[in-house]
Amino acid sequence: MPHVVVLGGSIAGLAATRALRGQGLAVTVVEPDGLATTGARGGVPQGGQLHALLDMGRTQAERWFPGLSKDLVADGAVLGSGDEIRLYENGTRKVSVPGNELIGVSRTLLEDHIRRRTVLDDGVSVRVGRACGLDIRGGRVTGVRVRTAGSAEVAVVPCDAVVDATGRSSRLPSWLAAEGWPEPPADRMRIDLGYATARFRRGGELPGVTVAHQLPAAAGAAEQSDTGAMAAVEGDQWMAVIVAYAERRPSRDPAEFLRRMREMEAAPFGVVADRCAMIGEVETYRMAHSLRRNWWALDRLPGGLFVAGDAVASFNPVYGQGMTSAFLHASCLAAHLRKGADLHAPAHAYFRHVRVVVDAAWEVSTLSDLAQPHVTGPYPQGYRMARRMADWMARASTTDAWVNERFLDVVNMRRRPAALRTPEFWWRVAAALRAQAAQPGR
Ligand SMILES: Cc1cc2nc3c(=O)[nH]c(=O)nc-3n(C[C@H](O)[C@H](O)[C@H](O)COP(=O)(O)OP(=O)(O)OC[C@H]3O[C@@H](n4cnc5c(N)ncnc54)[C@H](O)[C@@H]3O)c2cc1C
């Protein structure tokens, strides 16, 4: 049976593992933390931050781990829908979208469930260690060099193919360069983003609310305000995150966290700050830049090489697209193999497929980031017009459910950004803005 080594046992690696197992391949997962740990772990330093699993991500997660949502809810996760999900744009609550669903679950519980299911599969073996290079012979990957945890010893794990899912700090480009292969060209956008997450005891203070999200301020807003999200999660808790940029990045100070929650224009944040006890400490995370590695631009690629998840691209997480992208990459991998692709051949077609997912997420997040005064590009062609249109669309989506649904479809990765460029869409945006103008006191 062909054997694939998956590097990284987090969301992207474990989703890829399922996709490979679905094609009857044997898989070894190489992971420094192993797969037996539960809760917070060193390999995923962002694990304590609030993670939203978008609707599309949940659909994809169900594909790879059937019954996952049900199991999570049984463990205390909270599935909200329609009016229970409150989105705020410039202080105004947006109209609800009836079919919209979002599951409130901590990143650690989600990962625990996925890991538990993976280790039950006899076709998956786990190697506790850290990958540190590739063996490439005859134009294809033939093995992975792995340093065993707690030792300096490096062993080679032979394989037919490898999936790099080691996250945004992936060293794969330099491993390839060391073997005389080209590195992928990369796009970097400096965002200087700060995240701070805290947990609160949850009672009956916000009946009918499971999620609140204060979206990023529109371009040219007079004052930079915080972005924030909060979700009802397992353990009868709220998880709340405050997101801000550059010198406004939030600190670990609980008093500052509570003050900033109270200052949010979205009312639920203030309610939780005033009425719920904070549990534990405020955890922070800093992200200097968004990064996209353009693997699809390479003419020369060793055979049997795949990359998935944040190792391909990681962007401003404020739109919550990272895990959904990782699940979608697994679908790209499954589709590639199902078509009968030779595992030993360069996977150009796989990367072209992944590009569609990456570019969609990149477009949504970077368009929003470029509105920040400290973000200085690179600007895509036609940026000024795109920015203006994004602001009109955001305003229209506060009152027009159809516009908001389309907008959420794109943010939730159910549709491509092109869905926001159709004449029908712009006709609806114009109508919504005209209706708003006719009610100036609104
Ligand atoms: C602050 C923050 C908030 C976020 N919020 C959201 C959100 O709301 N919604 C969302 O969908 N996404 C969010 N994300 C993104 C999300 O965390 C990632 O997209 C998601 O975890 C998929 O990542 P991954 O599996 O590719 O990599 P990671 O989750 O980063 O995991 C990488 C894995 O590789 C392992 N590893 C590292 N080096 C090696 C090596 N040399 N050999 C073997 N294994 C190795 C690590 O131990 C780890 O297990 C957020 C990210 C950040 C930083």
The ligand as a Gaussian input file, in Angstrom:
#p B3LYP/6-31G(d) Opt

LIG

0 1
 C       -4.674000      34.410000      16.515000
 C       -5.287000      33.464000      15.530000
 C       -6.662000      33.325000      15.475000
 C       -7.227000      32.468000      14.554000
 N       -8.587000      32.395000      14.462000
 C       -9.138000      31.590000      13.545000
 C      -10.545000      31.494000      13.422000
 O      -11.313000      32.184000      14.095000
 N      -11.054000      30.616000      12.509000
 C      -10.238000      29.868000      11.710000
 O      -10.744000      29.093000      10.899000
 N       -8.908000      29.963000      11.787000
 C       -8.338000      30.797000      12.671000
 N       -6.984000      30.875000      12.751000
 C       -6.164000      30.088000      11.813000
 C       -6.034000      28.659000      12.302000
 O       -5.395000      28.627000      13.558000
 C       -5.241000      27.843000      11.269000
 O       -5.601000      28.207000       9.984000
 C       -5.540000      26.371000      11.460000
 O       -5.045000      25.961000      12.693000
 C       -4.938000      25.467000      10.385000
 O       -3.614000      25.471000      10.568000
 P       -2.636000      24.293000      10.201000
 O       -3.150000      22.964000      10.591000
 O       -2.224000      24.528000       8.809000
 O       -1.406000      24.703000      11.144000
 P       -1.330000      24.800000      12.713000
 O       -2.647000      24.697000      13.347000
 O       -0.506000      25.988000      13.016000
 O       -0.522000      23.491000      13.105000
 C        0.765000      23.197000      12.655000
 C        1.138000      21.829000      13.225000
 O        2.406000      21.448000      12.711000
 C        3.210000      20.965000      13.769000
 N        4.603000      21.190000      13.373000
 C        5.288000      22.357000      13.344000
 N        6.535000      22.152000      12.890000
 C        6.635000      20.832000      12.605000
 C        7.674000      20.018000      12.081000
 N        8.867000      20.524000      11.761000
 N        7.428000      18.690000      11.904000
 C        6.207000      18.156000      12.209000
 N        5.196000      18.891000      12.705000
 C        5.409000      20.210000      12.903000
 C        2.767000      21.754000      14.988000
 O        3.093000      21.112000      16.201000
 C        1.261000      21.826000      14.744000
 O        0.606000      20.708000      15.257000
 C       -6.395000      31.726000      13.670000
 C       -5.012000      31.870000      13.730000
 C       -4.461000      32.739000      14.632000
 C       -2.967000      32.902000      14.637000

